[in-house]
Amino acid sequence: MSLLRNDGFISGLRPLSSKKSSVISILDVGTSKICCIIARLHPCEQSQVLPGRTHTVEVIGIGHQRSLGIKSGVVVNLDRAEQAIRKCVDAAERMADLTVESLIVNVSAGRLVSEAFSANVEIDGHEITRKDISRVLHAGARHALAPDRSVVHSLPIGYALDGEHGILDPCGMVGHSLGVDMHVLT
């Protein structure tokens, strides 16, 4: 489970047209530098060399600045950070000869937490389905959430059925209690 939707697109991002070119802008805000890349995505034919590739990428603008106002991934001076970001985006816009309307932003936020959790849900003696597995995974992710945090990614390590651990895929098995041990990144 992650913040990315199952279809691979980031929530809120429109799917790419397979018939026409699109422009995409990406901003990476780090502790030492800030980078902005503007690229034009051109539709391409499917190939065996890169299966699943739908577009080629042409970088048309690049901007980079030394980070200001950011320490260990945390914004400590909003005005200085804003100034560095604006300069970075402006440089990329000038090179691309266009004005950015939206950006995909990557920021580490500096405080990722990785923990192991367990969760259980009652199955009531029926055959376990993918829906039951999804339910126990969501229970584990909810269990991992602390106030002011959100789940970035979660990965099941193993499942348990009626207390018996070490099951890789419980789908199709019958039991009363389904458990999961999972690694959660928040």
Backbone as numpy.savetxt, mean C-alpha at the origin, in Angstrom:
# Nx Ny Nz CAx CAy CAz Cx Cy Cz
-3.55 -8.70 3.45 -4.41 -7.53 3.45 -3.50 -6.31 3.45
-3.83 -5.33 2.66 -3.06 -4.10 2.63 -3.97 -2.95 2.25
-3.40 -1.76 2.24 -4.18 -0.60 1.85 -4.50 -0.61 0.37
-3.76 -1.39 -0.40 -4.07 -1.51 -1.82 -5.29 -2.39 -1.99
-6.17 -2.03 -2.89 -7.33 -2.86 -3.17 -6.87 -4.13 -3.87
-7.73 -5.14 -3.89 -7.38 -6.42 -4.51 -7.07 -6.31 -5.98
-7.60 -5.30 -6.68 -7.34 -5.18 -8.11 -6.03 -4.47 -8.40
-5.25 -4.14 -7.35 -3.93 -3.57 -7.54 -3.91 -2.05 -7.62
-5.07 -1.41 -7.68 -5.11 0.04 -7.74 -5.24 0.62 -6.35
-4.64 1.75 -6.14 -4.73 2.44 -4.87 -6.13 3.01 -4.75
-6.72 2.91 -3.57 -8.06 3.42 -3.35 -8.14 4.89 -3.74
-9.14 5.24 -4.53 -9.33 6.63 -4.97 -8.65 6.94 -6.28
-7.81 6.06 -6.78 -7.10 6.27 -8.04 -7.92 5.66 -9.17
-8.16 6.46 -10.22 -8.93 5.96 -11.36 -8.13 4.93 -12.14
-8.79 3.87 -12.62 -8.08 2.89 -13.45 -7.57 3.53 -14.73
-6.45 3.03 -15.24 -5.86 3.56 -16.47 -6.64 3.09 -17.69
-6.75 3.96 -18.66 -7.36 3.60 -19.93 -6.37 2.76 -20.73
-6.86 1.68 -21.31 -5.97 0.84 -22.11 -5.83 1.37 -23.53
-6.52 2.48 -23.85 -6.52 3.02 -25.21 -5.77 4.34 -25.36
-5.61 5.11 -24.26 -4.97 6.41 -24.41 -3.91 6.64 -23.33
-3.02 7.58 -23.61 -1.95 7.91 -22.68 -2.49 8.66 -21.47
-1.79 8.52 -20.35 -2.15 9.21 -19.11 -0.88 9.79 -18.50
-1.06 10.80 -17.66 0.07 11.38 -16.93 -0.12 11.04 -15.46
0.98 10.62 -14.82 0.94 10.28 -13.40 2.08 11.04 -12.72
1.82 11.52 -11.50 2.82 12.27 -10.74 3.00 11.59 -9.39
4.25 11.42 -8.99 4.56 10.73 -7.75 5.52 11.59 -6.94
5.24 11.74 -5.65 6.08 12.52 -4.74 6.57 11.59 -3.65
7.87 11.53 -3.44 8.47 10.73 -2.38 9.08 11.67 -1.37
8.54 11.68 -0.16 9.00 12.57 0.90 9.81 11.74 1.89
11.11 11.98 1.91 11.99 11.24 2.81 12.68 12.16 3.79
13.45 11.57 4.68 14.16 12.33 5.69 15.32 13.12 5.09
15.99 12.56 4.08 17.15 13.25 3.50 16.83 13.99 2.21
15.85 13.50 1.43 15.52 14.19 0.18 14.05 14.00 -0.17
13.58 14.90 -1.03 12.22 14.85 -1.56 12.35 14.77 -3.07
11.64 13.83 -3.69 11.70 13.65 -5.14 10.29 13.68 -5.72
10.18 14.27 -6.91 8.92 14.26 -7.64 9.21 13.78 -9.06
8.43 12.81 -9.51 8.56 12.30 -10.87 7.22 12.44 -11.56
7.24 13.00 -12.76 6.05 13.08 -13.59 6.32 12.19 -14.80
5.39 11.28 -15.07 5.59 10.33 -16.17 4.35 10.26 -17.04
4.58 9.98 -18.30 3.48 9.74 -19.24 3.42 8.23 -19.46
2.24 7.65 -19.26 2.04 6.22 -19.45 1.39 6.00 -20.80
2.04 5.22 -21.66 1.54 4.93 -23.00 1.05 3.49 -23.05
-0.17 3.26 -23.57 -0.65 1.88 -23.70 0.30 1.06 -24.59
0.45 -0.21 -24.27 1.30 -1.07 -25.09 0.63 -2.43 -25.25
1.09 -3.14 -26.25 0.58 -4.49 -26.51 1.13 -5.45 -25.45
0.36 -6.47 -25.13 0.82 -7.51 -24.21 2.02 -8.22 -24.83
2.97 -8.60 -24.00 4.12 -9.35 -24.50 4.45 -10.46 -23.53
5.20 -11.43 -24.01 5.62 -12.53 -23.14 6.81 -12.12 -22.28
7.51 -11.07 -22.69 8.68 -10.62 -21.93 8.24 -10.05 -20.58
7.21 -9.21 -20.59 6.69 -8.62 -19.36 5.18 -8.85 -19.29
4.75 -10.05 -18.92 3.32 -10.34 -18.89 2.61 -9.45 -17.86
1.42 -8.99 -18.21 0.65 -8.14 -17.31 0.96 -6.66 -17.47
2.01 -6.32 -18.20 2.37 -4.92 -18.42 1.39 -4.33 -19.41
0.71 -3.25 -19.03 -0.29 -2.63 -19.90 0.18 -1.32 -20.49
1.21 -0.70 -19.89 1.68 0.61 -20.33 3.21 0.67 -20.27
3.78 1.50 -21.12 5.20 1.84 -21.00 5.27 3.20 -20.30
6.39 3.47 -19.66 6.56 4.68 -18.87 7.59 5.58 -19.52
7.22 6.84 -19.72 8.15 7.86 -20.23 8.24 8.95 -19.16
9.38 9.06 -18.51 9.57 10.10 -17.49 9.73 11.43 -18.21
8.86 12.39 -17.88 8.89 13.69 -18.56 9.28 14.83 -17.63
9.34 14.57 -16.33 9.74 15.61 -15.39 10.27 15.02 -14.10
11.36 15.63 -13.60 11.96 15.19 -12.35 12.31 16.43 -11.53
12.04 16.37 -10.25 12.47 17.42 -9.33 12.96 16.78 -8.05
13.99 17.34 -7.45 14.45 16.83 -6.16 15.02 17.97 -5.33
14.85 17.85 -4.05 15.32 18.85 -3.09 15.80 18.13 -1.84
16.72 18.76 -1.15 17.11 18.26 0.17 15.91 18.46 1.09
15.61 17.47 1.91 14.48 17.59 2.84 14.76 18.67 3.87
13.74 19.42 4.16 13.78 20.41 5.22 12.56 20.19 6.10
12.71 20.34 7.39 11.57 20.23 8.29 11.12 18.80 8.55
11.93 17.81 8.16 11.56 16.41 8.38 12.72 15.73 9.09
12.40 15.03 10.18 13.43 14.34 10.95 12.93 12.94 11.28
13.69 11.93 10.92 13.34 10.53 11.15 11.95 10.19 10.62
11.61 10.76 9.46 10.33 10.47 8.83 9.15 11.22 9.39
9.39 12.13 10.32 8.31 12.89 10.96 8.47 14.37 10.60
7.37 15.02 10.23 7.41 16.46 9.94 7.56 17.20 11.26
8.67 17.93 11.41 8.92 18.70 12.63 8.75 20.19 12.39
8.79 20.62 11.12 8.57 22.03 10.78 7.78 22.05 9.48
6.47 22.25 9.61 5.57 22.17 8.46 5.90 23.20 7.39
6.24 24.42 7.77 6.55 25.47 6.79 7.77 25.11 5.95
8.83 24.62 6.59 10.04 24.26 5.85 9.80 23.04 4.96
9.04 22.06 5.46 8.72 20.88 4.65 7.89 21.28 3.43
6.90 22.14 3.64 6.07 22.61 2.53 6.91 23.33 1.48
7.83 24.18 1.93 8.69 24.92 1.01 9.52 23.96 0.14
10.11 22.95 0.75 10.92 21.98 0.00 10.06 21.18 -0.98
8.86 20.79 -0.57 7.96 20.03 -1.44 7.54 20.89 -2.62
7.18 22.15 -2.37 6.76 23.04 -3.46 7.88 23.23 -4.48
9.12 23.42 -4.01 10.25 23.59 -4.93 10.47 22.33 -5.76
10.35 21.19 -5.14 10.54 19.91 -5.82 9.49 19.70 -6.91
8.22 19.90 -6.57 7.13 19.72 -7.55 7.25 20.76 -8.66
7.61 21.99 -8.30 7.76 23.05 -9.30 8.84 22.69 -10.33
9.96 22.15 -9.86 11.04 21.76 -10.78 10.57 20.66 -11.74
9.83 19.68 -11.23 9.32 18.61 -12.09 8.30 19.15 -13.08
7.44 20.06 -12.64 6.44 20.66 -13.53 7.10 21.45 -14.65
8.14 22.22 -14.31 8.84 23.00 -15.34 9.49 22.09 -16.38
10.11 21.01 -15.93 10.74 20.08 -16.86 9.69 19.40 -17.76
8.55 19.04 -17.18 7.49 18.35 -17.94 6.64 19.32 -18.75
6.77 20.61 -18.46 5.98 21.65 -19.11 4.48 21.41 -18.93
4.10 21.11 -17.68 2.69 20.96 -17.34 2.50 21.24 -15.86
1.25 21.43 -15.46 0.92 21.67 -14.06 0.28 20.41 -13.48
0.80 19.96 -12.37 0.30 18.76 -11.71 -1.04 19.06 -11.05
-2.01 18.19 -11.29 -3.33 18.34 -10.66 -3.47 17.45 -9.43
-2.78 16.32 -9.43 -2.83 15.42 -8.28 -1.53 14.63 -8.22
-1.24 14.10 -7.03 0.00 13.36 -6.80 -0.30 12.08 -6.03
0.48 11.07 -6.29 0.54 9.92 -5.39 1.71 10.23 -4.47
1.47 10.22 -3.16 2.50 10.61 -2.20 2.98 9.39 -1.42
4.28 9.25 -1.33 4.90 8.21 -0.52 5.64 8.91 0.61
5.23 8.61 1.83 5.91 9.18 2.99 6.01 8.07 4.04
7.19 7.91 4.63 7.39 6.79 5.55 6.65 6.99 6.86
6.41 8.21 7.24 5.75 8.54 8.50 6.55 8.08 9.70
7.68 7.45 9.46 8.67 7.20 10.48 8.34 6.27 11.62
7.13 5.83 11.77 6.77 5.07 12.96 6.03 3.78 12.63
6.58 2.99 11.72 5.96 1.70 11.42 6.19 0.75 12.58
5.17 -0.04 12.89 5.26 -1.02 13.96 4.90 -2.38 13.38
5.72 -3.37 13.68 5.51 -4.73 13.19 5.31 -5.65 14.39
4.16 -6.35 14.42 3.86 -7.22 15.55 3.19 -8.50 15.09
3.23 -9.52 15.94 2.53 -10.77 15.67 1.27 -10.81 16.53
0.16 -11.24 15.94 -1.12 -11.32 16.63 -1.80 -12.64 16.31
-2.71 -13.03 17.18 -3.56 -14.20 16.95 -5.01 -13.77 17.08
-5.88 -14.43 16.35 -7.32 -14.15 16.44 -8.08 -15.44 16.18
-9.29 -15.51 16.71 -10.16 -16.67 16.53 -11.56 -16.21 16.20
-12.26 -17.00 15.40 -13.69 -16.80 15.13 -14.38 -18.15 15.23
-15.65 -18.12 15.63 -16.44 -19.35 15.73 -16.96 -19.73 14.35
-16.91 -21.03 14.05 -17.34 -21.54 12.74 -18.63 -22.35 12.86
-18.96 -22.86 14.03 -20.19 -23.61 14.28 -20.27 -24.92 13.52
-19.15 -25.58 13.30 -19.16 -26.93 12.76 -19.38 -27.08 11.27
-19.37 -25.99 10.51 -19.55 -26.15 9.07 -18.19 -26.14 8.35
-18.24 -26.46 7.06 -17.04 -26.47 6.23 -16.51 -25.05 6.08
-15.22 -24.87 6.26 -14.61 -23.54 6.20 -14.53 -23.07 4.75
-14.98 -21.83 4.54 -14.97 -21.22 3.21 -13.98 -20.05 3.19
-13.75 -19.49 2.01 -12.90 -18.30 1.88 -13.48 -17.14 2.69
-14.79 -17.10 2.81 -15.44 -16.04 3.60 -15.06 -16.16 5.08
-14.99 -17.39 5.60 -14.57 -17.60 6.99 -13.12 -17.18 7.18
-12.27 -17.50 6.20 -10.86 -17.12 6.27 -10.74 -15.60 6.26
-11.50 -14.95 5.40 -11.49 -13.48 5.36 -11.95 -12.90 6.70
-12.95 -13.53 7.31 -13.48 -13.05 8.59 -12.42 -13.14 9.69
-11.67 -14.24 9.76 -10.65 -14.38 10.80 -9.48 -13.44 10.53
-9.14 -13.21 9.24 -8.07 -12.26 8.93 -8.45 -10.84 9.34
-9.70 -10.46 9.09 -10.15 -9.13 9.50 -10.19 -9.01 11.02
-10.56 -10.08 11.70 -10.56 -10.06 13.17 -9.14 -9.85 13.70
-8.17 -10.51 13.08 -6.77 -10.33 13.48 -6.27 -8.92 13.23
-6.64 -8.36 12.08 -6.22 -6.99 11.76 -6.86 -5.99 12.72
-8.15 -6.20 13.04 -8.83 -5.30 14.00 -8.17 -5.41 15.37
-7.80 -6.62 15.76 -7.16 -6.85 17.05 -5.82 -6.10 17.13
-5.15 -5.98 15.99 -3.84 -5.33 15.95 -3.92 -3.82 16.02
-5.09 -3.26 15.73 -5.21 -1.80 15.66 -5.16 -1.16 17.03
-4.23 -0.24 17.18 -4.15 0.59 18.37 -4.75 1.95 18.01
-5.12 2.75 19.00 -5.65 4.08 18.68 -4.67 4.88 17.82
-5.18 5.63 16.86 -4.39 6.49 15.98 -3.44 5.72 15.06
-3.75 4.44 14.77 -2.93 3.66 13.85 -3.83 3.02 12.82
-3.27 2.66 11.69 -4.03 1.92 10.68 -3.17 0.78 10.15
-3.82 -0.28 9.72 -3.10 -1.45 9.21 -2.58 -1.12 7.81
-1.28 -1.26 7.63 -0.65 -1.05 6.33 -0.62 -2.38 5.58
-0.28 -3.45 6.28 -0.20 -4.77 5.65 -0.34 -5.84 6.72
-0.97 -6.94 6.38 -1.02 -8.08 7.29 -0.80 -9.36 6.50
-0.15 -10.32 7.13 0.21 -11.56 6.46 -0.08 -12.73 7.40
-0.93 -13.67 6.98 -1.16 -14.84 7.83 0.08 -15.73 7.87
0.47 -16.14 9.06 1.62 -17.02 9.23 1.15 -18.48 9.21
0.01 -18.73 9.83 -0.56 -20.08 9.87 -1.94 -20.03 10.49
-2.69 -21.08 10.27 -4.06 -21.14 10.79 -4.15 -22.25 11.83
-5.20 -22.18 12.64 -5.49 -23.21 13.63 -6.97 -23.57 13.51
-7.26 -24.85 13.65 -8.64 -25.32 13.62 -8.88 -26.10 14.90
-9.83 -25.64 15.70 -10.15 -26.25 16.99 -8.89 -26.43 17.85
-8.00 -25.42 17.81 -6.81 -25.41 18.64 -5.60 -26.13 18.05
-5.76 -26.79 16.91 -4.64 -27.48 16.26 -3.95 -26.50 15.30
-2.71 -26.13 15.63 -1.97 -25.13 14.86 -1.20 -25.76 13.70
-0.67 -24.91 12.82 0.20 -25.36 11.74 -0.53 -25.66 10.44
-1.77 -25.25 10.32 -2.54 -25.49 9.10 -2.25 -24.36 8.11
-1.88 -24.72 6.89 -1.55 -23.72 5.88 -2.79 -23.18 5.17
-3.74 -24.05 4.85 -4.97 -23.61 4.18 -6.15 -24.42 4.73
-6.94 -23.84 5.62 -8.04 -24.58 6.24 -9.30 -24.68 5.37
-9.29 -24.09 4.20 -10.48 -24.08 3.34 -10.91 -25.52 3.05
-12.20 -25.82 3.29 -12.74 -27.15 3.05 -12.73 -28.04 4.28
-11.99 -27.66 5.32 -11.97 -28.44 6.56 -13.21 -28.11 7.38
-13.52 -28.97 8.36 -14.69 -28.77 9.21 -14.21 -28.58 10.64
-14.80 -27.61 11.33 -14.43 -27.37 12.72 -15.37 -26.39 13.38
-15.06 -26.07 14.63 -15.90 -25.15 15.40 -15.23 -23.80 15.64
-13.89 -23.77 15.63 -13.17 -22.53 15.90 -12.00 -22.40 14.92
-11.97 -21.29 14.19 -10.89 -21.03 13.24 -10.01 -19.93 13.80
-8.71 -20.20 13.86 -7.77 -19.21 14.37 -6.71 -18.89 13.33
-6.07 -17.75 13.52 -4.98 -17.36 12.64 -3.88 -16.71 13.47
-2.64 -17.02 13.13 -1.48 -16.30 13.65 -1.04 -15.43 12.50
-0.85 -14.14 12.77 -0.53 -13.24 11.66 0.48 -12.18 12.06
1.18 -11.71 11.05 2.14 -10.62 11.19 1.44 -9.38 10.66
1.41 -8.32 11.47 0.68 -7.10 11.09 1.62 -5.90 11.16
1.60 -5.10 10.09 2.37 -3.87 10.01 1.40 -2.71 10.13
1.59 -1.86 11.16 0.70 -0.70 11.35 1.51 0.57 11.37
